[in-house]
């Protein structure tokens, strides 16, 4: 998987599509990462989810 940071110097959309045709890509927005990292409610949610154990049946 290729990680692509989207900021002011982001690749053009056609280049992103070319990457996606070859392999999975993860688009990362710097502003989004910064805001989520300082969001206590979101961080609490992630902490709670990380403590969950087991498997949920599809049934």
Buried (B, 14 or more C-beta within 10 A) or exposed (E): EEEBEBEEEEEEEEEBEEBEEEEEBEBEEEEEEEEEEEEEEEEEEEEEEEEEEEEEEEE
